[in-house]
C-alpha cells in the first residue's frame, strides 16, 4: 500500500473513509463499511482540498528558501 495519511474530522458519529482506485484507475472516496458513500465523498473532497492547500504552502515555503 502507498502513502497513507490519517485526518480527524469531528462528526456526531464515527465514520471511517478511505481513498481507493477502481478498475478504470479512477480515485474515489468511500466509507468503511460502505453505506455512507455520499458523506464519504463530501468529506473526502474537503480532505483533498486541505491536502492541496498544504502542498501549495509547502511549495511556496521551499521556493522562498532559494
PDB file with SEQRES, HELIX, SHEET and CRYST1 records, atoms N, CA, C and O in Angstrom:
SEQRES   1 A   66  UNK UNK UNK UNK UNK UNK UNK UNK UNK UNK UNK UNK UNK          
SEQRES   2 A   66  UNK UNK UNK UNK UNK UNK UNK UNK UNK UNK UNK UNK UNK          
SEQRES   3 A   66  UNK UNK UNK UNK UNK UNK UNK UNK UNK UNK UNK UNK UNK          
SEQRES   4 A   66  UNK UNK UNK UNK UNK UNK UNK UNK UNK UNK UNK UNK UNK          
SEQRES   5 A   66  UNK UNK UNK UNK UNK UNK UNK UNK UNK UNK UNK UNK UNK          
SEQRES   6 A   66  UNK                                                          
HELIX    1 AA1 UNK A   37  UNK A   64  1                                  28    
SHEET    1 AA1 2 UNK A  16  UNK A  21  0                                        
SHEET    2 AA1 2 UNK A  27  UNK A  32 -1                                        
CRYST1    1.000    1.000    1.000  90.00  90.00  90.00 P 1           1          
ATOM      1  N   UNK A   1       0.841  -1.176   0.000  1.00  0.00           N  
ATOM      2  CA  UNK A   1       0.000   0.000   0.000  1.00  0.00           C  
ATOM      3  C   UNK A   1       0.886   1.239   0.000  1.00  0.00           C  
ATOM      4  O   UNK A   1       1.954   1.240   0.613  1.00  0.00           O  
ATOM      5  N   UNK A   2       0.457   2.274  -0.673  1.00  0.00           N  
ATOM      6  CA  UNK A   2       1.233   3.501  -0.782  1.00  0.00           C  
ATOM      7  C   UNK A   2       1.146   4.365   0.453  1.00  0.00           C  
ATOM      8  O   UNK A   2       0.772   3.908   1.533  1.00  0.00           O  
ATOM      9  N   UNK A   3       1.497   5.619   0.275  1.00  0.00           N  
ATOM     10  CA  UNK A   3       1.495   6.591   1.359  1.00  0.00           C  
ATOM     11  C   UNK A   3       0.094   6.712   1.958  1.00  0.00           C  
ATOM     12  O   UNK A   3      -0.904   6.757   1.238  1.00  0.00           O  
ATOM     13  N   UNK A   4       0.043   6.761   3.268  1.00  0.00           N  
ATOM     14  CA  UNK A   4      -1.234   6.875   3.955  1.00  0.00           C  
ATOM     15  C   UNK A   4      -1.198   8.064   4.899  1.00  0.00           C  
ATOM     16  O   UNK A   4      -0.160   8.369   5.485  1.00  0.00           O  
ATOM     17  N   UNK A   5      -2.321   8.726   5.043  1.00  0.00           N  
ATOM     18  CA  UNK A   5      -2.475   9.821   5.986  1.00  0.00           C  
ATOM     19  C   UNK A   5      -3.744   9.601   6.770  1.00  0.00           C  
ATOM     20  O   UNK A   5      -4.712   9.031   6.267  1.00  0.00           O  
ATOM     21  N   UNK A   6      -3.733  10.051   7.992  1.00  0.00           N  
ATOM     22  CA  UNK A   6      -4.932  10.000   8.818  1.00  0.00           C  
ATOM     23  C   UNK A   6      -5.305  11.425   9.170  1.00  0.00           C  
ATOM     24  O   UNK A   6      -4.457  12.203   9.609  1.00  0.00           O  
ATOM     25  N   UNK A   7      -6.563  11.771   8.980  1.00  0.00           N  
ATOM     26  CA  UNK A   7      -7.077  13.081   9.348  1.00  0.00           C  
ATOM     27  C   UNK A   7      -8.289  12.847  10.241  1.00  0.00           C  
ATOM     28  O   UNK A   7      -9.044  11.894  10.047  1.00  0.00           O  
ATOM     29  N   UNK A   8      -8.461  13.705  11.194  1.00  0.00           N  
ATOM     30  CA  UNK A   8      -9.599  13.587  12.104  1.00  0.00           C  
ATOM     31  C   UNK A   8     -10.617  14.671  11.762  1.00  0.00           C  
ATOM     32  O   UNK A   8     -10.289  15.856  11.711  1.00  0.00           O  
ATOM     33  N   UNK A   9     -11.840  14.251  11.533  1.00  0.00           N  
ATOM     34  CA  UNK A   9     -12.955  15.149  11.247  1.00  0.00           C  
ATOM     35  C   UNK A   9     -14.002  14.876  12.319  1.00  0.00           C  
ATOM     36  O   UNK A   9     -14.402  13.730  12.524  1.00  0.00           O  
ATOM     37  N   UNK A  10     -14.439  15.910  12.990  1.00  0.00           N  
ATOM     38  CA  UNK A  10     -15.401  15.727  14.075  1.00  0.00           C  
ATOM     39  C   UNK A  10     -16.823  15.715  13.527  1.00  0.00           C  
ATOM     40  O   UNK A  10     -17.284  16.675  12.908  1.00  0.00           O  
ATOM     41  N   UNK A  11     -17.502  14.600  13.774  1.00  0.00           N  
ATOM     42  CA  UNK A  11     -18.893  14.398  13.369  1.00  0.00           C  
ATOM     43  C   UNK A  11     -19.662  13.884  14.578  1.00  0.00           C  
ATOM     44  O   UNK A  11     -19.052  13.454  15.557  1.00  0.00           O  
ATOM     45  N   UNK A  12     -20.989  13.922  14.525  1.00  0.00           N  
ATOM     46  CA  UNK A  12     -21.758  13.370  15.640  1.00  0.00           C  
ATOM     47  C   UNK A  12     -21.639  11.849  15.753  1.00  0.00           C  
ATOM     48  O   UNK A  12     -21.999  11.277  16.781  1.00  0.00           O  
ATOM     49  N   UNK A  13     -21.136  11.189  14.702  1.00  0.00           N  
ATOM     50  CA  UNK A  13     -20.983   9.739  14.720  1.00  0.00           C  
ATOM     51  C   UNK A  13     -19.610   9.372  14.152  1.00  0.00           C  
ATOM     52  O   UNK A  13     -18.963  10.202  13.515  1.00  0.00           O  
ATOM     53  N   UNK A  14     -19.174   8.164  14.373  1.00  0.00           N  
ATOM     54  CA  UNK A  14     -17.895   7.694  13.851  1.00  0.00           C  
ATOM     55  C   UNK A  14     -18.069   7.301  12.381  1.00  0.00           C  
ATOM     56  O   UNK A  14     -19.027   6.620  12.014  1.00  0.00           O  
ATOM     57  N   UNK A  15     -17.135   7.741  11.561  1.00  0.00           N  
ATOM     58  CA  UNK A  15     -17.151   7.403  10.143  1.00  0.00           C  
ATOM     59  C   UNK A  15     -15.714   7.214   9.685  1.00  0.00           C  
ATOM     60  O   UNK A  15     -14.886   8.108   9.855  1.00  0.00           O  
ATOM     61  N   UNK A  16     -15.416   6.071   9.114  1.00  0.00           N  
ATOM     62  CA  UNK A  16     -14.107   5.815   8.541  1.00  0.00           C  
ATOM     63  C   UNK A  16     -14.217   5.943   7.038  1.00  0.00           C  
ATOM     64  O   UNK A  16     -15.118   5.373   6.422  1.00  0.00           O  
ATOM     65  N   UNK A  17     -13.287   6.703   6.440  1.00  0.00           N  
ATOM     66  CA  UNK A  17     -13.269   6.840   4.987  1.00  0.00           C  
ATOM     67  C   UNK A  17     -11.868   6.514   4.482  1.00  0.00           C  
ATOM     68  O   UNK A  17     -10.880   6.628   5.208  1.00  0.00           O  
ATOM     69  N   UNK A  18     -11.813   6.113   3.236  1.00  0.00           N  
ATOM     70  CA  UNK A  18     -10.534   5.839   2.591  1.00  0.00           C  
ATOM     71  C   UNK A  18     -10.641   6.200   1.119  1.00  0.00           C  
ATOM     72  O   UNK A  18     -11.722   6.179   0.532  1.00  0.00           O  
ATOM     73  N   UNK A  19      -9.509   6.526   0.545  1.00  0.00           N  
ATOM     74  CA  UNK A  19      -9.457   6.807  -0.886  1.00  0.00           C  
ATOM     75  C   UNK A  19      -9.028   5.521  -1.576  1.00  0.00           C  
ATOM     76  O   UNK A  19      -8.041   4.900  -1.185  1.00  0.00           O  
ATOM     77  N   UNK A  20      -9.766   5.126  -2.597  1.00  0.00           N  
ATOM     78  CA  UNK A  20      -9.496   3.889  -3.315  1.00  0.00           C  
ATOM     79  C   UNK A  20      -9.408   4.192  -4.808  1.00  0.00           C  
ATOM     80  O   UNK A  20      -9.700   5.302  -5.253  1.00  0.00           O  
ATOM     81  N   UNK A  21      -9.004   3.190  -5.559  1.00  0.00           N  
ATOM     82  CA  UNK A  21      -8.898   3.331  -7.016  1.00  0.00           C  
ATOM     83  C   UNK A  21      -9.655   2.177  -7.649  1.00  0.00           C  
ATOM     84  O   UNK A  21      -9.456   1.017  -7.288  1.00  0.00           O  
ATOM     85  N   UNK A  22     -10.529   2.506  -8.603  1.00  0.00           N  
ATOM     86  CA  UNK A  22     -11.312   1.451  -9.245  1.00  0.00           C  
ATOM     87  C   UNK A  22     -10.551   0.839 -10.430  1.00  0.00           C  
ATOM     88  O   UNK A  22      -9.411   1.214 -10.702  1.00  0.00           O  
ATOM     89  N   UNK A  23     -11.187  -0.098 -11.127  1.00  0.00           N  
ATOM     90  CA  UNK A  23     -10.541  -0.813 -12.231  1.00  0.00           C  
ATOM     91  C   UNK A  23     -10.152   0.113 -13.377  1.00  0.00           C  
ATOM     92  O   UNK A  23      -9.245  -0.201 -14.147  1.00  0.00           O  
ATOM     93  N   UNK A  24     -10.834   1.257 -13.493  1.00  0.00           N  
ATOM     94  CA  UNK A  24     -10.526   2.234 -14.542  1.00  0.00           C  
ATOM     95  C   UNK A  24      -9.494   3.257 -14.087  1.00  0.00           C  
ATOM     96  O   UNK A  24      -9.277   4.265 -14.760  1.00  0.00           O  
ATOM     97  N   UNK A  25      -8.853   3.001 -12.941  1.00  0.00           N  
ATOM     98  CA  UNK A  25      -7.823   3.882 -12.373  1.00  0.00           C  
ATOM     99  C   UNK A  25      -8.389   5.234 -11.919  1.00  0.00           C  
ATOM    100  O   UNK A  25      -7.671   6.234 -11.897  1.00  0.00           O  
ATOM    101  N   UNK A  26      -9.659   5.260 -11.561  1.00  0.00           N  
ATOM    102  CA  UNK A  26     -10.317   6.464 -11.052  1.00  0.00           C  
ATOM    103  C   UNK A  26     -10.273   6.436  -9.525  1.00  0.00           C  
ATOM    104  O   UNK A  26     -10.734   5.477  -8.905  1.00  0.00           O  
ATOM    105  N   UNK A  27      -9.715   7.496  -8.916  1.00  0.00           N  
ATOM    106  CA  UNK A  27      -9.672   7.593  -7.460  1.00  0.00           C  
ATOM    107  C   UNK A  27     -11.019   8.070  -6.927  1.00  0.00           C  
ATOM    108  O   UNK A  27     -11.642   8.964  -7.499  1.00  0.00           O  
ATOM    109  N   UNK A  28     -11.460   7.466  -5.829  1.00  0.00           N  
ATOM    110  CA  UNK A  28     -12.724   7.867  -5.220  1.00  0.00           C  
ATOM    111  C   UNK A  28     -12.648   7.634  -3.716  1.00  0.00           C  
ATOM    112  O   UNK A  28     -11.861   6.815  -3.242  1.00  0.00           O  
ATOM    113  N   UNK A  29     -13.469   8.359  -2.981  1.00  0.00           N  
ATOM    114  CA  UNK A  29     -13.566   8.212  -1.530  1.00  0.00           C  
ATOM    115  C   UNK A  29     -14.734   7.300  -1.204  1.00  0.00           C  
ATOM    116  O   UNK A  29     -15.788   7.376  -1.837  1.00  0.00           O  
ATOM    117  N   UNK A  30     -14.544   6.433  -0.211  1.00  0.00           N  
ATOM    118  CA  UNK A  30     -15.608   5.530   0.199  1.00  0.00           C  
ATOM    119  C   UNK A  30     -15.593   5.377   1.713  1.00  0.00           C  
ATOM    120  O   UNK A  30     -14.579   5.627   2.365  1.00  0.00           O  
ATOM    121  N   UNK A  31     -16.715   4.969   2.255  1.00  0.00           N  
ATOM    122  CA  UNK A  31     -16.808   4.755   3.703  1.00  0.00           C  
ATOM    123  C   UNK A  31     -16.554   3.285   4.011  1.00  0.00           C  
ATOM    124  O   UNK A  31     -16.784   2.405   3.181  1.00  0.00           O  
ATOM    125  N   UNK A  32     -16.076   3.046   5.220  1.00  0.00           N  
ATOM    126  CA  UNK A  32     -15.828   1.680   5.704  1.00  0.00           C  
ATOM    127  C   UNK A  32     -16.593   1.478   6.987  1.00  0.00           C  
ATOM    128  O   UNK A  32     -16.330   2.201   7.947  1.00  0.00           O  
ATOM    129  N   UNK A  33     -17.516   0.554   7.072  1.00  0.00           N  
ATOM    130  CA  UNK A  33     -18.016  -0.215   5.941  1.00  0.00           C  
ATOM    131  C   UNK A  33     -18.825   0.695   5.022  1.00  0.00           C  
ATOM    132  O   UNK A  33     -19.199   1.807   5.396  1.00  0.00           O  
ATOM    133  N   UNK A  34     -19.083   0.208   3.831  1.00  0.00           N  
ATOM    134  CA  UNK A  34     -19.820   1.031   2.871  1.00  0.00           C  
ATOM    135  C   UNK A  34     -21.234   1.289   3.368  1.00  0.00           C  
ATOM    136  O   UNK A  34     -21.755   0.568   4.219  1.00  0.00           O  
ATOM    137  N   UNK A  35     -21.832   2.319   2.825  1.00  0.00           N  
ATOM    138  CA  UNK A  35     -23.193   2.669   3.221  1.00  0.00           C  
ATOM    139  C   UNK A  35     -23.345   4.163   3.461  1.00  0.00           C  
ATOM    140  O   UNK A  35     -24.460   4.684   3.465  1.00  0.00           O  
ATOM    141  N   UNK A  36     -22.230   4.852   3.661  1.00  0.00           N  
ATOM    142  CA  UNK A  36     -22.249   6.309   3.858  1.00  0.00           C  
ATOM    143  C   UNK A  36     -21.453   6.974   2.740  1.00  0.00           C  
ATOM    144  O   UNK A  36     -20.690   7.911   2.971  1.00  0.00           O  
ATOM    145  N   UNK A  37     -21.650   6.464   1.511  1.00  0.00           N  
ATOM    146  CA  UNK A  37     -20.860   6.880   0.367  1.00  0.00           C  
ATOM    147  C   UNK A  37     -20.926   8.386   0.107  1.00  0.00           C  
ATOM    148  O   UNK A  37     -19.894   9.021  -0.111  1.00  0.00           O  
ATOM    149  N   UNK A  38     -22.105   8.949   0.130  1.00  0.00           N  
ATOM    150  CA  UNK A  38     -22.236  10.376  -0.174  1.00  0.00           C  
ATOM    151  C   UNK A  38     -21.454  11.220   0.835  1.00  0.00           C  
ATOM    152  O   UNK A  38     -20.740  12.145   0.449  1.00  0.00           O  
ATOM    153  N   UNK A  39     -21.587  10.904   2.111  1.00  0.00           N  
ATOM    154  CA  UNK A  39     -20.860  11.637   3.142  1.00  0.00           C  
ATOM    155  C   UNK A  39     -19.355  11.431   2.982  1.00  0.00           C  
ATOM    156  O   UNK A  39     -18.583  12.376   3.143  1.00  0.00           O  
ATOM    157  N   UNK A  40     -18.932  10.206   2.666  1.00  0.00           N  
ATOM    158  CA  UNK A  40     -17.503   9.933   2.450  1.00  0.00           C  
ATOM    159  C   UNK A  40     -16.959  10.766   1.295  1.00  0.00           C  
ATOM    160  O   UNK A  40     -15.850  11.294   1.379  1.00  0.00           O  
ATOM    161  N   UNK A  41     -17.721  10.884   0.233  1.00  0.00           N  
ATOM    162  CA  UNK A  41     -17.290  11.684  -0.920  1.00  0.00           C  
ATOM    163  C   UNK A  41     -17.185  13.160  -0.548  1.00  0.00           C  
ATOM    164  O   UNK A  41     -16.234  13.830  -0.951  1.00  0.00           O  
ATOM    165  N   UNK A  42     -18.149  13.676   0.215  1.00  0.00           N  
ATOM    166  CA  UNK A  42     -18.131  15.085   0.608  1.00  0.00           C  
ATOM    167  C   UNK A  42     -16.946  15.381   1.528  1.00  0.00           C  
ATOM    168  O   UNK A  42     -16.249  16.378   1.336  1.00  0.00           O  
ATOM    169  N   UNK A  43     -16.717  14.532   2.514  1.00  0.00           N  
ATOM    170  CA  UNK A  43     -15.598  14.736   3.423  1.00  0.00           C  
ATOM    171  C   UNK A  43     -14.277  14.520   2.684  1.00  0.00           C  
ATOM    172  O   UNK A  43     -13.314  15.253   2.910  1.00  0.00           O  
ATOM    173  N   UNK A  44     -14.228  13.527   1.813  1.00  0.00           N  
ATOM    174  CA  UNK A  44     -13.025  13.280   1.026  1.00  0.00           C  
ATOM    175  C   UNK A  44     -12.631  14.466   0.182  1.00  0.00           C  
ATOM    176  O   UNK A  44     -11.444  14.757   0.030  1.00  0.00           O  
ATOM    177  N   UNK A  45     -13.611  15.153  -0.370  1.00  0.00           N  
ATOM    178  CA  UNK A  45     -13.331  16.360  -1.152  1.00  0.00           C  
ATOM    179  C   UNK A  45     -12.690  17.427  -0.266  1.00  0.00           C  
ATOM    180  O   UNK A  45     -11.760  18.109  -0.697  1.00  0.00           O  
ATOM    181  N   UNK A  46     -13.173  17.576   0.956  1.00  0.00           N  
ATOM    182  CA  UNK A  46     -12.572  18.531   1.893  1.00  0.00           C  
ATOM    183  C   UNK A  46     -11.134  18.130   2.238  1.00  0.00           C  
ATOM    184  O   UNK A  46     -10.256  18.985   2.351  1.00  0.00           O  
ATOM    185  N   UNK A  47     -10.904  16.835   2.402  1.00  0.00           N  
ATOM    186  CA  UNK A  47      -9.546  16.342   2.687  1.00  0.00           C  
ATOM    187  C   UNK A  47      -8.631  16.638   1.502  1.00  0.00           C  
ATOM    188  O   UNK A  47      -7.505  17.098   1.691  1.00  0.00           O  
ATOM    189  N   UNK A  48      -9.101  16.378   0.288  1.00  0.00           N  
ATOM    190  CA  UNK A  48      -8.298  16.670  -0.905  1.00  0.00           C  
ATOM    191  C   UNK A  48      -7.960  18.156  -0.982  1.00  0.00           C  
ATOM    192  O   UNK A  48      -6.821  18.515  -1.279  1.00  0.00           O  
ATOM    193  N   UNK A  49      -8.939  19.022  -0.718  1.00  0.00           N  
ATOM    194  CA  UNK A  49      -8.708  20.473  -0.733  1.00  0.00           C  
ATOM    195  C   UNK A  49      -7.661  20.872   0.303  1.00  0.00           C  
ATOM    196  O   UNK A  49      -6.773  21.674   0.013  1.00  0.00           O  
ATOM    197  N   UNK A  50      -7.762  20.317   1.505  1.00  0.00           N  
ATOM    198  CA  UNK A  50      -6.803  20.632   2.569  1.00  0.00           C  
ATOM    199  C   UNK A  50      -5.401  20.167   2.173  1.00  0.00           C  
ATOM    200  O   UNK A  50      -4.421  20.874   2.411  1.00  0.00           O  
ATOM    201  N   UNK A  51      -5.305  18.987   1.574  1.00  0.00           N  
ATOM    202  CA  UNK A  51      -4.003  18.486   1.135  1.00  0.00           C  
ATOM    203  C   UNK A  51      -3.406  19.359   0.037  1.00  0.00           C  
ATOM    204  O   UNK A  51      -2.203  19.620   0.036  1.00  0.00           O  
ATOM    205  N   UNK A  52      -4.231  19.808  -0.888  1.00  0.00           N  
ATOM    206  CA  UNK A  52      -3.751  20.688  -1.959  1.00  0.00           C  
ATOM    207  C   UNK A  52      -3.241  22.004  -1.392  1.00  0.00           C  
ATOM    208  O   UNK A  52      -2.192  22.494  -1.808  1.00  0.00           O  
ATOM    209  N   UNK A  53      -3.978  22.584  -0.441  1.00  0.00           N  
ATOM    210  CA  UNK A  53      -3.531  23.838   0.180  1.00  0.00           C  
ATOM    211  C   UNK A  53      -2.219  23.637   0.926  1.00  0.00           C  
ATOM    212  O   UNK A  53      -1.316  24.469   0.842  1.00  0.00           O  
ATOM    213  N   UNK A  54      -2.118  22.537   1.651  1.00  0.00           N  
ATOM    214  CA  UNK A  54      -0.897  22.256   2.405  1.00  0.00           C  
ATOM    215  C   UNK A  54       0.286  22.068   1.457  1.00  0.00           C  
ATOM    216  O   UNK A  54       1.383  22.559   1.722  1.00  0.00           O  
ATOM    217  N   UNK A  55       0.060  21.356   0.350  1.00  0.00           N  
ATOM    218  CA  UNK A  55       1.137  21.138  -0.616  1.00  0.00           C  
ATOM    219  C   UNK A  55       1.552  22.464  -1.251  1.00  0.00           C  
ATOM    220  O   UNK A  55       2.742  22.715  -1.440  1.00  0.00           O  
ATOM    221  N   UNK A  56       0.580  23.310  -1.580  1.00  0.00           N  
ATOM    222  CA  UNK A  56       0.882  24.607  -2.171  1.00  0.00           C  
ATOM    223  C   UNK A  56       1.676  25.460  -1.185  1.00  0.00           C  
ATOM    224  O   UNK A  56       2.641  26.120  -1.573  1.00  0.00           O  
ATOM    225  N   UNK A  57       1.275  25.450   0.092  1.00  0.00           N  
ATOM    226  CA  UNK A  57       2.001  26.206   1.115  1.00  0.00           C  
ATOM    227  C   UNK A  57       3.418  25.690   1.274  1.00  0.00           C  
ATOM    228  O   UNK A  57       4.348  26.486   1.408  1.00  0.00           O  
ATOM    229  N   UNK A  58       3.610  24.374   1.263  1.00  0.00           N  
ATOM    230  CA  UNK A  58       4.945  23.790   1.380  1.00  0.00           C  
ATOM    231  C   UNK A  58       5.810  24.164   0.190  1.00  0.00           C  
ATOM    232  O   UNK A  58       6.990  24.471   0.358  1.00  0.00           O  
ATOM    233  N   UNK A  59       5.240  24.143  -1.015  1.00  0.00           N  
ATOM    234  CA  UNK A  59       5.997  24.511  -2.208  1.00  0.00           C  
ATOM    235  C   UNK A  59       6.390  25.978  -2.172  1.00  0.00           C  
ATOM    236  O   UNK A  59       7.500  26.329  -2.571  1.00  0.00           O  
ATOM    237  N   UNK A  60       5.494  26.841  -1.698  1.00  0.00           N  
ATOM    238  CA  UNK A  60       5.798  28.267  -1.596  1.00  0.00           C  
ATOM    239  C   UNK A  60       6.928  28.484  -0.594  1.00  0.00           C  
ATOM    240  O   UNK A  60       7.837  29.276  -0.842  1.00  0.00           O  
ATOM    241  N   UNK A  61       6.871  27.792   0.519  1.00  0.00           N  
ATOM    242  CA  UNK A  61       7.896  27.922   1.553  1.00  0.00           C  
ATOM    243  C   UNK A  61       9.246  27.448   1.019  1.00  0.00           C  
ATOM    244  O   UNK A  61      10.260  28.118   1.214  1.00  0.00           O  
ATOM    245  N   UNK A  62       9.261  26.301   0.349  1.00  0.00           N  
ATOM    246  CA  UNK A  62      10.516  25.754  -0.166  1.00  0.00           C  
ATOM    247  C   UNK A  62      11.122  26.659  -1.228  1.00  0.00           C  
ATOM    248  O   UNK A  62      12.339  26.845  -1.252  1.00  0.00           O  
ATOM    249  N   UNK A  63      10.301  27.226  -2.105  1.00  0.00           N  
ATOM    250  CA  UNK A  63      10.844  28.092  -3.155  1.00  0.00           C  
ATOM    251  C   UNK A  63      11.360  29.404  -2.564  1.00  0.00           C  
ATOM    252  O   UNK A  63      12.244  30.031  -3.149  1.00  0.00           O  
ATOM    253  N   UNK A  64      10.829  29.831  -1.420  1.00  0.00           N  
ATOM    254  CA  UNK A  64      11.314  31.073  -0.819  1.00  0.00           C  
ATOM    255  C   UNK A  64      12.670  30.885  -0.139  1.00  0.00           C  
ATOM    256  O   UNK A  64      13.333  31.864   0.203  1.00  0.00           O  
ATOM    257  N   UNK A  65      13.083  29.630   0.059  1.00  0.00           N  
ATOM    258  CA  UNK A  65      14.368  29.360   0.697  1.00  0.00           C  
ATOM    259  C   UNK A  65      15.529  29.567  -0.273  1.00  0.00           C  
ATOM    260  O   UNK A  65      16.670  29.740   0.155  1.00  0.00           O  
ATOM    261  N   UNK A  66      15.247  29.550  -1.573  1.00  0.00           N  
ATOM    262  CA  UNK A  66      16.328  29.638  -2.557  1.00  0.00           C  
ATOM    263  C   UNK A  66      16.346  30.975  -3.265  1.00  0.00           C  
ATOM    264  O   UNK A  66      17.197  31.207  -4.124  1.00  0.00           O  
TER     265      UNK A  66                                                      
END                                                                             
